[in-house]
Amino acid sequence: MDAAVLEQMLDEIFDHAVVHHGYTSYMRDYEVIVYVTADPRTDVAPGCLRYLFRCCVEARCESSVLPETWRVSLNDRLIDHETGVDLDGYVWGLKWHSLYPGAKVLPESEATRRWAQALGIDFHEVRIETNAHRITLLFSDLQVSEVPDGYASFPTE
């Protein structure tokens, strides 16, 4: 996969909403489900796209929420939007994260070279940043597809 094409695919989801991320049920590929919307004047219906990072040999996820915010966000009422909306702290219960500052392709690294040599296929490294997580993935290919109804929960309107 060409790095420029990969970068363009990632640019298309900038500032939309991540509603799910994690390894697939067969545990080889990593998926990021993105809820995409358009200006209502375009008549383009909102929906979800599945970004499937194939042959993902490494996935790291860390919180980008500051410790001061975490400290005031420990109340379990914050994991439900209805019970947490009037509390101080980060409301985890929105069930989505803004894809901002966004996703980018990282430069070739020792890890991408090592995996490419070991398996005989190209590897890439991507960092996906939301308002709550930093996800770094090491993978061989990216496939994007529409998500069938019922596959992932959508953010509340």
Buried (B, 14 or more C-beta within 10 A) or exposed (E): BEEEEBBEBBEEBEEBBBBBBEEBEEEEBBBBBBBBBEEEEEEEEBBBBBBBBBBBBBBEEEEBBEEEBEEEBEEEBBBBBEBBEEEEBBBBBBBBBBBEBBBBBBEBEEBBEEBBEEEEEBBBBBBBBBBBBBBBBBBBBBEBEEBEEEBBEBBEE
